[in-house]
């Protein structure tokens, strides 16, 4: 399920510059990792015997929480001088 309020994040967290050197894009890497964790939590919730209304609220809560974690991590990376994608 894709959150329509969030823009899609480029899933390639390794960037090769013009010299051929690989650089890890930490903000994208963390986003990919947190989204994978969020996806697992949402998948497990879908197989639970939860009523539809409760499941919808649970999914919104999980997404809000995980995206807050991502925003927090990006602010820290920015503070320490990392180039952060603000999409």
Helices and strands as residue ranges (DSSP letters): E 14-16, E 22-24, H 26-46, H 52-79
